[in-house]
Amino acid sequence: MADTKRAVLYARLSISSDESVSIERQLEAGRDYCRAQGWEVVGEHVDDGVSASANAPEHRKGWQALLSRPHGSFDVALVWKVDRLSRKVIDFLHADEALQARGAAVASVSDPIDMSTATGRAFATMLAVFAEMEAEAIRARVKAARRALVKAGRVPGGAAPFGYCNAPNSEGPGKVLAKDDATIGFVVEAAARAMRGESINSIGAYLDEVAPRTGRTNSAPSWTVTVTKRMLQNPILAGMTTYNPGNSGKTRGKEVLRDDTGMPVIRDDLAIMSPEEHRALTTRLEVQEPKKAATYSYLAGLVWCGHCNRKMHRNARNVHGKLVRVFQCQGRGGCNQQVTNLEAIVERKFLERFGHLRMTRAAYITDDRDMREINHQIRETTSRMNDADADVDKLVERLKALREVRAKTPEVKYVEEAATVTAAEQWATDPRSALLNRFTGVRLTKGRVGRTFDPSRLTFIQPTGNAFHPDIAKDPEAFMAAMRGEADHLAINHDLHEFDAWVESEHARLAQARVSATEKAPSTGPTS
């Protein structure tokens, strides 16, 4: 009688709720098969909840444990079906090669394979081919179903973002995303704090207080910087649905669901801000927030070298036995320019020139078809074409559709909104947010060396794209506000002495123009 074979059973399942091929059912079938063959079961190994399409056998804990058994301690690795071992031909061949190196072979309960002969190995390889084809078919069906659900406005599965919930679909089967009345207010407040320039750490602390992340599994137990940023950067805050077919990574893709014209589909019932406001929020979050400590500087991450076009970092230096903080352009390729007491210098210059101005912003009367939004989508689509994995043909089609929409869309209209506080009042409580309300940072260049700071070295960096509509000139008060904004813009390209001269000349010119207009105006009698 031939020697009794020693078998190690291996079972795998992607979704544990599928009772037809449950782990226990696979193992029981393996035990019955071994009894019928007269084999001895010397071990059992399991990978539960592990996808064969996404995880090669050598990356699974159960299979790793099987291969770690002593060489020659078993003769057969028995599986229920070949697809329990792998759903890719290359993975099956690698697993078989690893077993051969240990003096063992693959066997299957349901598939009659014999890896000891060339014919049997060829047949087993063909079974692996069919398993891979089946996996591809399943993947295609799942993607198609998910795409249909998303386009129909239904939830394809998974937990809802914070501030939202999966609610019953009143218009048909399944569930749809809706605002969660109990938590959406916290999202609105967190977004408002971020736009005011508060740090991510402080926003996370606020959320930990009002909405602690208790009872969550496989996730961060508190509102960390990463979790808080991810929540605020979710396009759903602007009513847009994340849609990235083909994205296999854990990082959220950049794409959103779009209509036939290439424009994002906006759900007003889910939005707490406009797409433009959400982009501004995302941009604000991309500025790395420094950890607030005893040496915290409101200028951290906002100071740029005017020669090297790189950020200047704040360091401690010993000057005449005293520890001082300096901003320095350092590192390989840096010009090594430096300045001390920059916080006080920027504060003095900012308040002198802009402290009297009210915190303002240009608001736009727009919807998801406004010109600014269309132009942004065109720029974003063009930029995506440079990505290594870009579907250029698809992006070209989207670009054509967007340009057709732009040709049919009227120009956007502007309105000017003014806050109730001045820049100086805001600076007293939060200098960083006051600075970022008008500028994106400051730029330093080299200048005269001496005990006093050369003011020509400092300029404020204004964000691009800020402009006032020409119709604003019809209102004298609004026109003066616009001129102040234009003066701010000129501060980018002029040193501060030229800036002061420009402001004085413009004020004198406008004053003379008002006097001339009064002298030429015909008398119309008393006015009320």
C-alpha positions in Angstrom: 0.0 0.0 0.0 1.3 3.5 -0.9 2.3 5.8 1.9 -0.5 7.9 3.4 -0.4 11.5 2.1 -0.4 14.3 4.6 -2.7 17.1 3.7 -3.0 20.7 4.9 -6.4 22.3 4.3 -6.6 25.9 3.0 -9.9 27.9 2.9 -10.5 31.5 1.7 -13.6 33.7 1.5 -14.0 37.3 0.4 -17.4 37.9 2.1 -18.2 35.9 5.2 -22.0 36.1 4.7 -21.9 33.9 1.7 -23.0 30.6 3.3 -22.8 28.5 0.2 -19.0 28.5 0.3 -18.5 29.4 3.9 -15.1 28.8 5.5 -16.5 25.9 7.6 -18.2 24.4 4.6 -14.9 24.4 2.6 -13.0 22.8 5.5 -15.7 20.2 6.1 -15.6 19.3 2.3 -11.8 19.0 2.6 -12.0 16.7 5.6 -14.5 14.5 3.9 -12.3 14.3 0.8 -9.3 13.3 2.8 -11.2 10.6 4.6 -12.3 9.2 1.2 -8.8 9.3 -0.1 -7.2 7.9 3.0 -5.2 11.0 3.6 -4.2 12.4 7.0 -5.1 16.0 7.8 -2.1 17.6 9.5 -3.3 21.2 9.6 -5.8 23.8 8.6 -5.2 27.4 7.5 -7.8 30.1 6.8 -8.0 33.6 5.1 -11.4 35.0 5.9 -12.6 38.3 4.3 -9.7 38.4 1.9 -10.1 39.0 -1.8 -8.1 36.8 -4.2 -8.3 39.4 -6.9 -6.7 42.1 -4.7 -4.3 39.9 -2.6 -1.8 37.4 -4.0 -1.5 34.2 -1.9 1.9 35.2 -0.6 0.4 38.4 0.9 -2.3 36.5 2.9 -1.6 35.6 6.6 -3.2 32.2 6.3 -1.2 31.1 3.2 1.9 32.5 4.8 1.4 30.3 7.8 0.9 27.3 5.6 4.2 28.0 3.8 6.0 28.5 7.1 5.5 24.8 8.0 8.7 22.8 8.1 9.9 21.5 4.8 8.6 18.0 4.1 5.9 18.1 6.9 3.0 17.8 4.3 2.5 16.5 0.8 -0.6 18.3 -0.4 -2.2 21.7 0.1 -5.9 20.9 -0.4 -8.4 23.7 -1.5 -12.1 23.4 -2.2 -11.7 24.9 -5.7 -8.8 26.4 -7.6 -10.4 29.9 -7.3 -10.1 29.7 -3.5 -6.3 29.8 -4.0 -6.2 32.5 -6.7 -8.1 34.3 -9.3 -5.1 35.2 -11.4 -3.0 32.7 -13.5 0.3 34.3 -12.4 -0.7 34.0 -8.7 -1.6 30.4 -9.1 1.7 29.5 -10.8 3.7 31.4 -8.1 1.8 29.5 -5.4 2.4 26.1 -7.1 6.1 27.0 -7.5 6.3 27.8 -3.7 4.7 24.4 -2.9 7.0 22.5 -5.2 10.0 24.1 -3.5 8.7 22.5 -0.2 8.1 19.1 -1.8 4.3 19.5 -1.9 1.6 20.0 -4.5 -1.9 21.6 -4.9 -5.0 19.5 -4.8 -8.7 20.4 -5.2 -11.9 18.9 -3.8 -14.1 20.0 -6.7 -11.5 20.2 -9.6 -9.8 17.0 -10.7 -6.2 18.2 -11.0 -3.0 16.3 -10.8 0.0 18.5 -10.5 2.4 15.5 -10.8 2.0 15.3 -14.6 2.4 17.8 -17.4 -1.2 17.2 -18.5 -2.6 17.7 -15.0 -0.6 20.9 -14.6 -1.9 22.2 -18.0 -5.5 21.5 -16.9 -4.9 23.2 -13.6 -3.6 26.3 -15.4 -6.7 26.4 -17.6 -8.8 26.3 -14.5 -6.9 29.3 -13.1 -7.5 31.1 -16.5 -11.2 30.5 -16.1 -11.1 31.7 -12.5 -9.4 34.9 -13.7 -12.0 35.4 -16.4 -14.8 35.0 -13.8 -13.2 37.5 -11.5 -13.0 40.0 -14.4 -16.7 39.4 -15.2 -17.7 39.9 -11.5 -15.6 43.1 -11.3 -17.3 44.5 -14.5 -20.8 43.7 -13.2 -20.0 45.3 -9.8 -18.6 48.5 -11.5 -21.6 48.7 -13.8 -24.0 48.4 -10.9 -22.2 51.0 -8.9 -22.1 53.4 -11.8 -25.8 53.0 -12.3 -26.6 53.6 -8.7 -24.4 56.7 -8.4 -25.8 58.3 -11.6 -29.3 57.6 -10.3 -28.5 59.4 -7.1 -28.6 56.3 -4.9 -26.0 55.2 -2.4 -23.9 52.3 -3.7 -22.9 51.2 -0.2 -20.6 52.1 2.6 -20.9 54.6 5.5 -22.1 58.1 4.8 -19.7 61.0 5.3 -19.8 62.8 8.6 -22.8 65.2 8.6 -24.8 63.1 6.3 -26.8 59.8 6.5 -28.1 57.1 4.2 -31.9 57.7 4.1 -34.7 55.6 2.4 -35.3 56.6 -1.2 -38.7 58.2 -1.4 -38.8 57.8 -5.2 -37.9 54.1 -5.5 -35.8 51.3 -4.0 -32.5 51.6 -2.2 -31.2 54.6 -0.2 -30.0 58.1 -1.0 -27.6 60.5 0.7 -29.2 63.2 2.9 -28.1 65.7 5.5 -28.0 64.4 9.1 -29.8 67.1 11.1 -28.0 66.0 14.2 -24.5 66.6 12.9 -24.6 68.8 9.7 -24.3 71.9 11.9 -21.0 70.7 13.2 -19.7 70.4 9.6 -20.9 74.0 8.8 -19.1 75.3 11.9 -15.9 73.4 11.2 -15.8 74.7 7.6 -16.4 78.3 8.9 -13.6 78.0 11.4 -11.2 76.7 8.7 -12.1 79.7 6.4 -11.4 82.0 9.3 -7.9 80.6 9.4 -8.1 78.4 12.5 -5.7 75.5 12.7 -6.8 72.0 11.9 -5.8 70.9 15.4 -8.2 73.4 17.0 -11.0 72.4 14.6 -10.3 68.7 15.5 -10.5 69.6 19.2 -13.8 71.3 18.6 -15.2 68.2 16.8 -13.9 66.0 19.6 -15.9 68.0 22.0 -19.2 68.2 20.2 -19.1 65.0 18.1 -16.6 62.5 19.5 -15.7 59.5 17.2 -16.9 56.9 19.6 -18.2 53.4 18.6 -16.3 53.5 15.3 -14.3 50.4 14.2 -11.3 50.3 11.9 -11.0 54.1 12.0 -9.3 56.8 14.1 -10.7 57.1 17.6 -10.5 60.9 17.5 -10.6 63.9 15.1 -7.0 63.8 14.0 -5.5 66.3 11.5 -5.8 63.7 8.7 -9.4 62.8 9.5 -10.5 66.4 9.9 -8.9 67.5 6.7 -10.4 64.6 4.8 -13.9 65.5 6.1 -13.5 69.2 5.1 -12.1 68.4 1.6 -14.9 66.0 0.7 -16.7 67.4 -2.4 -20.0 66.5 -0.9 -19.8 69.7 1.1 -20.4 71.5 -2.3 -23.1 69.0 -3.3 -20.7 67.0 -5.6 -20.5 63.3 -5.5 -17.0 61.7 -5.5 -16.8 59.4 -8.6 -13.5 57.8 -9.5 -14.0 54.6 -11.5 -10.8 52.6 -11.7 -9.4 54.1 -8.6 -7.9 51.2 -6.6 -6.0 53.2 -4.0 -7.2 54.2 -0.5 -6.7 57.9 -1.3 -9.9 59.7 -2.4 -9.6 60.4 -6.1 -10.0 63.9 -7.5 -12.9 63.2 -9.9 -16.6 63.9 -9.2 -19.8 62.8 -11.0 -20.4 64.9 -14.1 -23.2 65.3 -16.6 -23.1 65.0 -20.4 -21.6 68.5 -20.7 -18.6 67.7 -18.5 -19.9 69.9 -15.6 -20.1 68.5 -12.1 -23.6 67.3 -11.0 -24.6 69.6 -8.0 -27.1 68.4 -5.5 -28.3 71.6 -3.8 -30.0 69.6 -1.1 -26.6 68.3 0.1 -24.5 71.4 -0.4 -23.5 73.7 2.5 -21.3 75.9 0.2 -20.7 76.7 -3.4 -18.1 74.8 -5.5 -16.0 78.0 -5.6 -16.2 78.3 -1.8 -15.2 74.7 -1.4 -12.1 75.2 -3.7 -11.1 78.2 -1.5 -11.6 76.0 1.6 -9.5 73.2 0.1 -6.8 75.7 -0.9 -6.7 77.0 2.6 -6.4 73.5 4.1 -3.4 72.8 1.8 -1.3 75.4 3.6 0.4 73.4 6.3 -0.7 74.5 9.7 2.1 74.8 12.2 1.7 73.4 15.7 1.0 76.2 18.1 3.6 76.3 20.8 5.5 78.9 22.7 7.4 79.8 19.6 4.4 79.9 17.3 4.5 82.4 14.5 1.5 83.6 12.6 3.7 83.8 9.5 4.7 80.1 9.5 4.5 78.8 6.0 3.7 82.2 4.5 7.1 83.8 4.0 8.8 83.4 0.5 12.2 84.3 -0.7 12.0 86.8 -3.6 15.2 85.5 -5.2 14.9 81.7 -4.9 11.0 81.5 -4.9 11.1 79.1 -2.0 9.7 79.2 1.5 11.7 80.8 4.3 11.7 78.9 7.6 11.9 80.2 11.1 14.9 79.1 13.2 16.5 80.0 16.5 19.9 81.8 16.5 22.2 82.9 19.2 23.0 86.6 18.7 25.3 88.2 21.3 24.3 85.5 23.8 20.6 86.0 23.3 18.3 83.5 21.5 16.4 85.2 18.7 14.0 83.9 16.0 14.9 84.5 12.4 13.3 83.7 9.0 16.0 82.4 6.7 16.2 81.1 3.1 18.2 78.0 3.8 19.1 74.6 2.4 20.7 73.5 -0.8 20.2 76.3 -3.4 19.1 78.8 -0.9 20.5 82.4 -0.9 20.7 82.4 2.9 19.1 85.8 3.3 17.5 86.3 6.7 15.6 88.7 8.9 14.8 89.0 12.6 11.5 90.3 14.1 9.6 89.8 10.9 6.3 89.4 12.7 6.5 92.9 14.1 7.7 94.3 10.7 4.8 92.8 8.8 2.3 93.8 11.5 3.4 97.4 11.3 3.4 97.7 7.5 0.1 95.8 7.2 -1.8 97.9 9.7 -0.4 101.2 8.3 -1.7 100.5 4.8 -4.6 98.1 5.2 -5.7 98.2 8.8 -8.5 100.8 8.1 -10.0 98.6 5.3 -12.9 96.4 6.1 -12.6 92.6 5.7 -14.3 92.2 2.3 -14.7 89.6 -0.4 -16.1 89.6 -3.9 -19.3 87.4 -4.1 -20.7 86.2 -7.4 -24.3 85.7 -8.4 -23.7 82.2 -9.8 -24.9 78.7 -10.0 -23.3 75.5 -11.3 -23.4 76.9 -14.9 -21.7 80.2 -14.2 -18.7 81.3 -16.2 -16.2 81.1 -13.4 -17.1 77.5 -12.6 -17.0 76.5 -16.3 -13.6 78.2 -16.7 -12.3 76.4 -13.6 -13.5 73.0 -15.0 -11.8 73.7 -18.3 -8.5 74.5 -16.5 -8.8 71.5 -14.3 -9.6 69.2 -17.2 -6.6 70.5 -19.2 -4.4 70.0 -16.2 -5.5 66.4 -15.8 -4.2 65.6 -19.2 -0.7 65.8 -17.8 -1.3 63.0 -15.3 0.5 59.8 -16.0 -2.7 57.7 -15.9 -4.9 60.2 -17.7 -7.6 59.0 -20.1 -6.7 61.6 -22.7 -9.5 60.7 -25.1 -12.1 61.0 -22.4 -10.7 64.3 -21.2 -10.6 65.7 -24.7 -14.3 64.9 -25.1 -15.1 66.6 -21.8 -13.1 69.6 -22.9 -15.1 70.0 -26.1 -18.4 69.7 -24.2 -17.3 72.3 -21.6 -16.3 74.8 -24.3 -19.7 74.4 -25.9 -21.3 75.2 -22.6 -19.1 78.2 -22.1 -20.0 79.6 -25.6 -23.7 79.5 -24.5 -23.2 81.0 -21.0 -23.5 84.7 -20.2 -20.7 86.5 -18.3 -20.9 86.3 -14.6 -22.1 89.2 -12.5 -20.3 90.4 -9.4 -21.5 91.9 -6.1 -19.3 93.3 -3.3 -19.8 92.2 0.3 -18.2 94.0 3.2 -17.7 92.5 6.7 -18.5 94.5 9.9 -14.9 94.5 11.2 -11.8 96.2 9.9 -8.5 94.4 9.1 -7.0 96.0 12.3 -9.8 94.6 14.5 -9.4 91.2 13.0 -5.7 91.4 13.4 -6.1 92.0 17.2 -7.7 88.6 17.6 -6.2 86.5 14.7 -3.4 88.1 12.7 -3.0 85.1 10.4 -6.6 85.1 9.2 -6.5 88.9 8.7 -3.4 88.6 6.5 -4.8 85.6 4.6 -8.1 87.5 4.0 -6.3 89.8 1.5 -3.0 88.0 0.7 -1.4 84.6 0.5 1.8 85.6 2.2 4.8 88.0 2.1 7.9 88.0 -0.1 11.3 89.2 1.0 14.3 90.3 -1.1 17.8 91.3 -0.1 18.3 95.0 0.7 20.4 97.4 2.7 22.2 95.9 5.8 21.9 97.9 9.0 20.2 98.2 12.3 16.9 99.2 10.8 14.9 97.1 8.3 14.8 98.3 4.7 11.1 98.5 3.9 11.7 98.0 0.2 12.5 94.4 0.9 8.9 93.5 1.9 6.0 93.0 -0.5 2.6 91.3 0.1 1.6 88.5 -2.2 -2.0 88.9 -3.4 -4.0 85.9 -4.8 -4.5 85.9 -8.5 -7.9 86.4 -10.1 -9.3 89.1 -7.7 -10.9 91.9 -9.7 -13.8 94.3 -9.5 -16.5 94.6 -12.1 -16.4 97.8 -14.2 -20.0 98.7 -13.2 -18.7 99.4 -9.7 -17.3 102.7 -11.0 -20.9 104.1 -11.3 -21.0 104.2 -7.4 -18.4 106.8 -6.0 -18.1 105.0 -2.6 -17.8 101.6 -4.3 -15.3 103.0 -6.7 -13.1 104.3 -3.9 -13.3 100.9 -2.3 -12.3 99.4 -5.6 -9.4 101.8 -6.0 -8.2 100.7 -2.5 -8.3 97.2 -3.8 -6.3 98.2 -6.9 -3.8 99.8 -4.6 -3.4 96.6 -2.8 -2.8 94.9 -6.1 0.0 97.3 -7.1 1.7 96.6 -3.8 2.8 93.3 -5.4 5.0 94.8 -8.0 6.1 98.1 -6.4 8.3 98.7 -3.3 6.5 100.3 -0.4 7.9 103.8 -1.1 6.5 103.8 -4.7 3.3 102.3 -3.3 2.9 105.3 -0.8 3.5 107.8 -3.6 1.0 106.1 -5.9 -1.7 106.2 -3.2 -1.1 109.9 -2.5 -1.2 110.8 -6.2 -4.4 108.8 -6.8 -6.2 110.4 -3.8 -5.1 113.9 -5.0 -6.3 113.2 -8.6 -9.7 111.9 -7.4 -10.2 114.9 -5.0 -9.5 117.3 -7.9 -11.9 115.4 -10.1 -14.7 115.8 -7.5 -14.0 119.5 -7.2 -14.1 120.0 -11.0 -17.3 118.1 -11.2 -18.9 120.2 -8.5 -17.8 123.5 -10.2 -19.2 122.4 -13.6 -22.5 121.1 -12.3 -25.5 123.4 -13.0 -27.3 124.7 -10.0 -30.6 122.9 -9.4 -31.6 124.4 -6.1 -31.7 122.8 -2.7 -31.7 119.0 -2.4 -33.1 116.9 0.2 
